[in-house]
Amino acid sequence: MFDNGLYQTIYMSFKSLGLSEALLKAISKKGYTTPSPIQQKAIPPVLDGEDVLASAQTGTGKTAGFTLPLLHILSENPKEKYRPIRALILTPTRELAAQVYANVREYSEFLNLRSAVIFGGVNQKPQAATIRQGVDVLVATPGRLLDLQSQGLLSLKRIEIFVLDEADRMLDMGFLRDIERVIKSMPDKRQNLMFSATFSKDIKKLAHGILNNPVQVEATPENSTVDAISQKVYRVAKGLKTGLIIKLITEGNWKQVLVFTRTKHGANKLCDKMGKAGITAAAIHGNKSQGARTKALSGFKSGRINVLVATDIAARGLDIPLLPHVINFELPNISEDYVHRIGRTGRAGAKGEAVSLVSADETTYLRDIEKLVGITIPKEIIEGFEPDPNASTAPIKPGQNRQRRNNQGGNGNRKPKSTNSNTNFSRSSSRNNKSRRPKRNSERRK
């Protein structure tokens, strides 16, 4: 039963974008009242059949920005007797794939369209069986998609719309070669949509090889942080970080906190110490099974778990409504990751707090982050947790590429190739661009 007044408000605002009655009904059921800036800018050109390159912070409604018009287009020309895969949404992680699929299901509730999601880490047989029954929209991670395709269990020859979500993270995770293979498997005549948190040089090169005369839209200035997020830095000795984070969570009575560590081992170790302090915590990272990660996230959302400790890759794409607190237990060694991390809070108009515990050896990282986001983050020192005056301010040198590989679940002994020089390809040349290939994430091997 819908609230007629609310429906009229939604109808007038989203209707102006050109969406169908069935989609307006689904939007009303979800309780959204007005389209977000990225939706206002992206939906019309997508409906017009244009290729789109969009930059939007997480939590700005970007998924609906491509899902809603995609579903509208497919529903206008149904293929009921035989349902080939007509739209492909490619995501870098299992968690993000599951989130996008959930949105597709919700928005298509009143449409005669079928959708499915496939990713590694789980049995492929149920996924293949679903595809055999006919699927209009497929959400997938690169590894499982290519695995099923190589086995002849799916075909991309009828793709009409291709969406590359979190394109910047795709490159970070070494998926360039997989993206090339996917593109070669699709027809040249198709609509392409690319969404990314940033418009880096590599992203623009990648877009040049995939998109045809794209409409470029931005919901926020490049690499900016959400205004609703209160940011703070606590200067602290490295060895006192655990005590400080326990003090902040306990004395602040924080009930839902997402904590970021740089490594999987660090996430496990911090969880153990929090447990001993009486704080319910769980870790998610590349070494955790999909079942364990899903269980941890479910417990966190329901309130059974107060603290979720995550590495950057594992947390990419997490949709946690009204998350009040994000803590950087360790600063990321890549500045852009700071924007992604704190973007987990302050979503959908809600306020949020991002706290960073910074030791002397992270000073350079902090300086780079402040330069990127264009602000000086307020700093504070808590009595009893003062920074070590004798500690070196030299940046941490933990083998950054290897750690990123570890966080992604790959082989930490192999150094991934940079994507800086090999992202400029076109459909005609991608078949021959095989000499410089970055190594793939372990998702490809599952």
C-alpha positions in Angstrom: 0.0 0.0 0.0 1.6 3.3 -1.1 1.3 6.7 0.4 -0.4 8.7 -2.3 1.1 12.0 -1.3 4.6 10.6 -1.3 4.0 8.8 -4.6 2.8 12.1 -6.2 6.0 13.8 -5.0 8.2 11.0 -6.3 6.1 10.8 -9.5 6.7 14.5 -10.4 10.4 14.5 -9.6 11.5 11.2 -11.2 8.9 11.3 -13.9 10.6 14.4 -15.2 13.6 12.3 -16.0 11.6 10.1 -18.3 11.3 6.9 -16.3 8.4 4.5 -16.7 5.4 4.0 -14.4 6.7 0.6 -13.2 10.0 2.1 -12.2 8.3 5.0 -10.4 6.3 2.5 -8.4 9.4 0.7 -7.4 11.2 3.9 -6.4 8.2 4.9 -4.3 8.3 1.5 -2.5 11.9 2.2 -1.6 10.9 5.5 -0.1 13.1 7.8 -2.3 11.5 11.2 -2.8 13.8 13.1 -5.2 16.6 12.1 -7.6 20.2 12.8 -6.4 22.5 15.0 -8.4 24.2 12.1 -10.2 20.8 10.6 -11.0 19.6 13.9 -12.4 22.7 14.3 -14.6 23.2 10.6 -15.7 19.7 9.3 -16.3 18.6 11.5 -19.2 21.6 10.9 -21.4 21.5 7.2 -20.7 17.8 7.1 -21.7 18.8 9.0 -24.9 21.1 6.1 -25.8 24.3 8.1 -25.1 27.5 6.6 -23.7 28.2 8.1 -20.3 31.4 8.7 -18.2 30.3 9.5 -14.7 32.3 10.5 -11.6 30.4 10.2 -8.3 31.3 9.7 -4.7 30.0 6.5 -3.0 26.7 7.2 -1.3 25.4 9.6 -3.9 23.0 7.2 -5.6 25.2 6.3 -8.6 23.9 2.7 -8.8 20.4 3.9 -9.4 21.9 6.4 -11.9 22.6 3.6 -14.3 20.2 0.9 -13.0 17.0 2.8 -13.5 17.6 3.9 -17.1 19.1 0.6 -18.0 15.9 -1.2 -16.8 13.7 1.3 -18.6 15.5 0.7 -21.9 15.3 -3.1 -21.7 11.6 -3.1 -20.6 10.7 -1.0 -23.7 11.9 -3.8 -26.0 11.2 -7.1 -24.1 12.6 -10.5 -25.2 10.3 -12.9 -23.5 10.5 -16.1 -25.5 14.3 -16.3 -25.4 16.2 -14.2 -22.9 19.8 -13.6 -23.9 22.0 -11.5 -21.6 21.2 -8.0 -22.9 22.8 -5.9 -20.1 26.1 -6.6 -18.3 27.1 -4.7 -15.2 30.8 -5.5 -14.3 32.0 -4.8 -10.7 35.4 -5.4 -9.1 34.3 -7.2 -5.9 31.8 -9.8 -4.8 30.3 -7.5 -2.2 29.6 -4.7 -4.7 28.2 -7.2 -7.2 25.7 -8.4 -4.5 24.7 -4.8 -3.7 24.2 -3.9 -7.3 22.1 -7.0 -7.9 19.9 -6.2 -4.9 19.2 -2.8 -6.4 18.4 -4.3 -9.8 16.0 -6.7 -8.2 14.3 -4.0 -6.2 13.9 -1.6 -9.1 12.7 -4.2 -11.6 10.0 -5.6 -9.2 7.2 -4.4 -11.4 8.9 -5.2 -14.7 9.0 -8.4 -16.8 12.8 -8.7 -16.6 15.0 -11.3 -15.1 18.4 -10.7 -13.5 21.2 -12.7 -11.9 24.5 -12.2 -10.2 27.7 -14.3 -10.5 30.9 -14.0 -8.6 33.7 -16.3 -7.4 34.2 -18.0 -4.1 30.9 -20.0 -4.3 29.6 -22.9 -6.3 29.2 -22.0 -10.0 26.4 -24.6 -10.7 23.5 -22.6 -9.3 24.7 -19.5 -11.2 25.0 -21.4 -14.5 21.6 -22.9 -14.0 20.0 -19.5 -13.5 21.7 -18.2 -16.7 20.4 -21.2 -18.6 16.8 -20.2 -17.7 17.3 -16.8 -19.4 18.6 -13.6 -17.9 18.1 -10.0 -19.2 20.5 -8.3 -16.8 23.7 -9.9 -15.5 25.8 -8.5 -12.6 29.2 -10.1 -12.5 32.8 -9.9 -11.3 35.4 -10.4 -14.1 36.9 -13.7 -12.9 33.7 -15.7 -12.6 32.2 -14.1 -15.8 35.2 -15.2 -17.9 35.3 -18.6 -16.3 31.7 -19.4 -17.2 32.2 -17.9 -20.6 35.2 -20.1 -21.3 33.1 -23.2 -20.3 30.4 -22.2 -22.8 27.9 -21.5 -20.0 27.1 -18.0 -21.1 27.4 -15.7 -24.1 27.9 -11.9 -24.3 27.1 -11.7 -28.0 23.7 -10.1 -27.5 24.8 -7.4 -25.0 23.1 -4.1 -25.7 24.2 -2.1 -22.6 27.6 -2.5 -20.8 28.2 -0.9 -17.4 31.7 -0.7 -15.9 31.2 0.1 -12.2 34.0 1.3 -9.9 36.3 1.6 -12.9 39.1 3.1 -10.8 39.1 0.1 -8.5 39.1 -2.3 -11.5 42.4 -0.8 -12.5 43.8 -0.8 -9.0 43.0 -4.6 -8.7 44.7 -5.4 -12.0 41.6 -6.2 -14.0 42.6 -4.4 -17.2 43.3 -7.6 -19.2 40.0 -9.1 -18.1 38.1 -5.9 -19.1 39.8 -6.2 -22.6 38.7 -9.8 -22.9 35.1 -9.0 -21.9 35.0 -6.1 -24.4 36.2 -8.4 -27.2 33.3 -10.8 -26.4 30.6 -8.2 -26.8 29.2 -6.7 -30.1 30.8 -3.5 -31.2 27.3 -1.8 -31.4 26.3 -1.3 -27.8 25.7 1.4 -25.2 28.5 1.9 -22.7 28.4 3.4 -19.2 31.4 3.9 -17.0 31.2 5.0 -13.4 34.2 5.9 -11.2 34.9 7.8 -8.0 37.7 9.7 -9.7 38.7 10.8 -13.2 42.4 9.9 -13.1 44.5 9.9 -16.3 44.3 6.1 -16.4 40.5 6.2 -16.2 40.3 8.7 -19.0 42.5 6.5 -21.1 40.4 3.5 -20.4 37.2 5.5 -21.2 38.7 6.5 -24.5 39.1 2.9 -25.5 35.5 1.9 -24.5 33.2 4.8 -24.8 32.0 6.5 -28.0 31.7 10.3 -27.7 30.6 10.0 -24.1 28.6 12.5 -22.1 30.7 13.3 -19.1 28.9 14.0 -15.8 30.2 14.7 -12.3 28.1 14.8 -9.1 30.9 16.3 -7.0 34.3 17.9 -7.6 36.9 15.4 -8.4 38.4 13.7 -5.3 36.4 15.9 -3.0 35.1 14.6 0.3 31.5 14.7 1.3 30.5 17.8 3.2 28.4 15.9 5.7 31.5 14.1 7.0 33.3 15.5 10.0 37.0 14.7 9.7 39.5 14.5 12.6 43.0 13.3 13.1 44.4 12.0 16.4 48.2 12.1 16.6 49.3 9.1 18.5 52.3 6.8 19.1 52.1 3.8 16.9 52.2 1.3 19.8 49.3 3.1 21.5 46.8 3.0 18.6 45.0 -0.1 19.8 44.4 1.4 23.3 43.2 4.7 21.8 40.7 3.1 19.4 39.3 1.0 22.2 39.0 4.2 24.4 37.2 6.1 21.6 34.7 3.3 20.9 34.1 2.5 24.5 33.8 5.9 26.1 32.0 7.3 23.1 29.5 4.4 23.3 29.9 4.0 19.5 27.6 1.2 18.3 28.4 0.9 14.6 32.0 1.6 13.5 33.8 0.6 10.3 37.6 0.4 10.9 40.2 0.3 8.2 43.6 -1.4 8.5 46.2 -1.7 5.9 46.7 -5.5 6.0 44.6 -8.7 6.6 46.9 -9.7 9.5 46.4 -6.3 11.1 42.6 -6.6 10.8 42.6 -10.0 12.5 44.9 -8.8 15.3 42.9 -5.7 16.0 39.7 -7.8 16.1 41.2 -10.1 18.7 42.3 -7.3 20.9 38.9 -5.6 20.7 37.2 -8.9 21.7 39.4 -9.1 24.8 38.3 -5.5 25.6 34.6 -6.5 25.4 33.9 -5.0 22.0 32.1 -7.2 19.5 34.1 -7.1 16.3 34.5 -9.0 13.0 37.0 -8.8 10.2 36.4 -8.9 6.4 39.3 -9.3 4.0 40.5 -11.4 1.1 41.3 -14.5 3.2 37.8 -14.7 4.5 35.3 -17.0 2.7 32.3 -15.4 1.0 30.1 -17.0 3.7 32.1 -15.5 6.5 32.2 -12.1 4.9 28.4 -12.1 4.3 27.8 -13.2 7.9 30.0 -10.5 9.3 28.4 -7.8 7.2 24.9 -9.1 8.2 25.8 -9.0 11.9 27.2 -5.5 11.6 24.1 -4.2 9.9 21.8 -5.8 12.4 23.7 -4.5 15.4 25.0 -7.9 16.7 28.5 -6.7 15.8 29.5 -3.2 16.8 32.8 -3.0 14.9 33.7 -4.2 11.4 37.4 -4.2 10.6 38.2 -4.3 6.9 40.9 -3.9 4.4 40.3 -1.5 1.4 39.5 -4.1 -1.2 37.1 -6.0 1.1 35.2 -2.8 2.0 34.9 -1.6 -1.6 31.2 -1.2 -2.5 29.8 -1.9 1.0 26.4 -0.3 1.4 25.8 0.4 5.1 22.9 2.9 5.5 23.4 5.7 8.1 26.9 4.5 9.2 27.9 7.0 11.8 31.6 6.3 12.3 34.6 5.4 10.1 38.1 5.0 11.7 41.3 4.8 9.8 43.4 2.7 12.2 46.1 3.1 9.6 46.2 5.7 6.8 46.1 4.2 3.3 49.3 4.6 1.4 47.3 5.7 -1.7 45.6 9.0 -1.0 42.5 8.3 -3.2 41.7 5.4 -0.9 41.1 7.8 1.9 38.2 9.3 0.0 36.8 5.9 -0.7 37.1 4.9 3.0 35.4 7.9 4.6 32.8 7.8 1.9 31.2 4.9 3.7 29.7 7.4 6.1 27.8 10.6 5.5 25.6 8.9 2.9 22.2 9.8 1.6 22.2 13.1 3.4 23.1 11.7 6.9 26.0 13.1 8.9 29.0 11.0 9.7 32.4 11.1 11.4 35.7 10.0 10.0 38.6 9.6 12.5 42.2 8.8 11.6 44.8 7.6 14.0 48.1 8.9 12.7 51.6 7.9 13.9 54.8 9.7 13.0 55.6 7.4 10.1 52.3 8.3 8.5 52.9 12.0 8.3 53.7 11.9 4.6 50.5 10.0 3.9 48.5 12.6 5.9 50.1 15.5 4.0 49.3 13.8 0.6 45.7 13.2 1.7 45.2 16.8 2.8 46.6 18.0 -0.5 44.2 15.7 -2.4 41.0 16.7 -0.6 42.0 20.4 -0.4 41.6 20.9 3.4 43.7 20.8 6.6 42.1 18.2 8.8 41.8 19.2 12.5 44.3 17.4 14.7 44.1 16.5 18.4 46.2 14.7 21.0 44.6 12.8 23.8 46.4 12.7 27.2 48.1 9.3 27.8 48.2 8.6 24.0 50.7 11.2 23.0 52.8 10.7 19.8 56.4 9.5 20.3 58.7 12.6 19.9 61.6 10.4 18.9 59.8 8.3 16.3 60.9 8.7 12.7 58.6 10.5 10.3 59.9 8.5 7.3 57.1 6.9 5.4 56.3 3.2 6.1 57.9 0.9 3.5 56.1 -2.4 3.9 56.3 -3.4 0.2 53.2 -1.4 -0.8 52.5 -3.3 -4.0 52.8 -6.6 -2.2 50.5 -5.4 0.5 47.9 -4.2 -1.9 48.1 -7.6 -3.6 47.7 -9.3 -0.2 44.6 -7.2 0.6 43.1 -8.3 -2.7 43.6 -11.9 -1.9 46.3 -12.5 -4.5 49.8 -13.9 -4.3 51.8 -11.5 -2.2 55.1 -12.6 -3.7 54.2 -11.3 -7.1 54.5 -7.6 -7.9 51.6 -6.4 -10.1 52.5 -4.3 -13.1 51.5 -0.7 -13.2 48.4 0.3 -15.2 49.9 3.7 -16.0 51.2 2.9 -19.4 48.9 0.3 -20.8 45.3 1.6 -20.4 45.1 3.4 -23.7 43.5 0.8 -26.0 40.7 0.7 -28.5 38.4 -2.0 -29.7 40.5 -2.5 -32.9 43.8 -2.7 -31.1 42.9 -4.5 -27.9 43.3 -7.9 -29.5 46.9 -7.1 -30.2 47.7 -5.5 -26.9 49.0 -8.6 -25.2 52.6 -7.8 -24.5 52.0 -5.7 -21.4 49.4 -7.3 -19.2 49.0 -6.6 -15.5 48.6 -9.6 -13.3 45.0 -10.4 -12.3 43.5 -10.6 -8.8 42.7 -14.1 -7.4 39.1 -13.4 -8.2 40.0 -14.4 -11.8 41.3 -17.8 -10.6 38.2 -18.7 -8.5 
